[in-house]
């Protein structure tokens, strides 16, 4: 039996990290861990997430930087109530923020 769970969040959702001070918009979802073992082992054992859960690719931001993050579902909380993200790539992937989530751009390549 496949232990993969259904993702709680979806592409376009605005979320924040449960432990660390950053937030972002989801641009891709892996049904279970799909990064390297080296990456996973680099996370301190006391906070290392389980692999058998969805993992999310975020256009992430904190007070100093914009970047991409890979985060387990257990470490994300909804954050749309705090508004749109400021990440400069959000406008390349998404149409805009409707107050609840972003809508993916349709048709054509993302530049």
Buried (B, 14 or more C-beta within 10 A) or exposed (E): EEEEEEBBBEBBBBBBBEEEEBBBBBBEBBBBBEEEEEEBEEEEEEEEBEEEBBBBBBBBBBEEEBBEBBBBBEBBEBBBEEEBBEBEBBEEBBEEBEEEBBEEBEEEEEE
